[in-house]
């Protein structure tokens, strides 16, 4: 497979992860601060960073970096609260 095809597969996998996470929280199957939801957001956004950077879509890279940061922060906060 060509490298561009791999980049596209990575990007579409990221999109599926984000949309599935949104569908799960919208249908109240998971909570917005659950580790599963946040992990799906983190992974989906990280994959989209790879895809967007490859295609030089830097605004998308920027928003997905923020999305990864929000997910990581929320997961850290949830884990700390669970320990307390």
C-alpha positions in Angstrom: 0.0 0.0 0.0 1.2 3.5 -0.8 2.0 5.9 2.1 -0.9 8.2 1.1 -3.3 5.3 1.3 -2.1 4.6 4.8 -2.4 8.2 5.8 -6.0 8.1 4.5 -6.8 4.9 6.4 -5.3 6.6 9.6 -7.5 9.7 9.0 -10.7 7.7 8.4 -10.0 5.6 11.5 -9.7 8.8 13.5 -13.0 10.1 12.1 -14.8 6.8 12.9 -13.4 6.9 16.5 -14.6 10.5 17.0 -18.0 9.9 15.5 -18.5 6.7 17.4 -17.5 8.5 20.7 -20.0 11.3 19.9 -22.8 8.8 19.1 -22.1 6.9 22.4 -22.3 10.0 24.5 -25.3 11.4 22.6 -27.2 8.2 23.1 -26.2 8.2 26.7 -24.4 4.8 26.4 -21.3 6.5 28.0 -20.8 9.6 30.1 -18.9 12.6 28.7 -16.2 12.3 31.4 -15.8 8.5 31.0 -12.4 7.1 30.3 -13.8 5.3 27.2 -15.2 8.4 25.7 -12.1 10.5 26.4 -9.8 7.7 25.1 -11.8 7.5 21.9 -11.5 11.3 21.5 -7.8 11.2 22.2 -7.0 8.4 19.8 -9.3 9.7 17.1 -7.8 13.2 17.3 -4.2 11.8 17.4 -4.9 9.9 14.2 -6.4 13.0 12.6 -3.3 15.0 13.5 -1.2 12.6 11.5 -3.6 12.8 8.5 -4.0 16.6 8.7 -0.3 17.2 9.0 0.4 15.0 6.0 -2.0 17.1 3.9 -0.8 20.4 5.4 -4.2 21.1 6.9 -2.7 23.0 9.8 -6.0 24.5 11.3 -7.2 20.9 11.6 -3.9 19.9 13.2 -4.3 22.8 15.7 -7.8 21.9 16.7 -7.0 18.2 17.1 -3.9 19.0 19.3 -6.3 20.9 21.6 -8.8 18.0 21.5 -6.0 15.6 22.5 -5.1 18.0 25.4 -8.6 18.2 26.6 -9.0 14.5 26.6 -5.7 13.9 28.4 -6.6 16.5 31.0 -10.1 15.0 31.6 -8.7 11.5 31.9 -6.1 12.7 34.4 -8.8 14.5 36.4 -11.1 11.5 36.4 -8.4 9.1 37.5 -7.3 11.5 40.3 -10.9 11.8 41.5 -11.3 8.0 41.5 -8.2 7.6 43.7 -9.5 10.2 46.2 
